[in-house]
């Protein structure tokens, strides 16, 4: 490390550069989060202006569909080995993803404020869901998804034609 010729102490330039780089990354992440929240607010307010405060009825929930795993995505609690999920684990995963990726606003109350604007508290809905799967090298691959189709494709889940498992 270089020493400052004025006082003989280690130079602060390297530390300052690292700190600036770290702050820039944090700033970018914060801007991305704020932009995502803002976009969601704009989209909702546009649909409310057009008289569509509630979304249209959606297709049947994915939880009524059955899926089968085509790849090893579960880490066994006992052995630590990667394996395909059981039918029950797959059903639980699909049920969770269906709930987490629910885009319906039908059961969310809309409050009309004194100034005429309408407010809806989303309670964590309409945002992306982060999911992960084991990679071949032992690490985890992570992805943010917003639809059931994205989630099932990433996890290697295929819909089965057999409704009874």
Secondary structure, 3 states (H helix, E strand, C coil): CCECCCCCCECCHHHHHHHHHHHHHHHHHHHHHHHHHHHHHHHHHHHHHCCCCCCCCCCCCHHHCCEEECCCCEECCCCCCEECCCHHHHHHHHHHHHHHCCCCCCCCCEEECCCCCEEECCCCCCCCEEEEEECCCCCEEEEEECCHHHHHHHHCEEECCCCCC
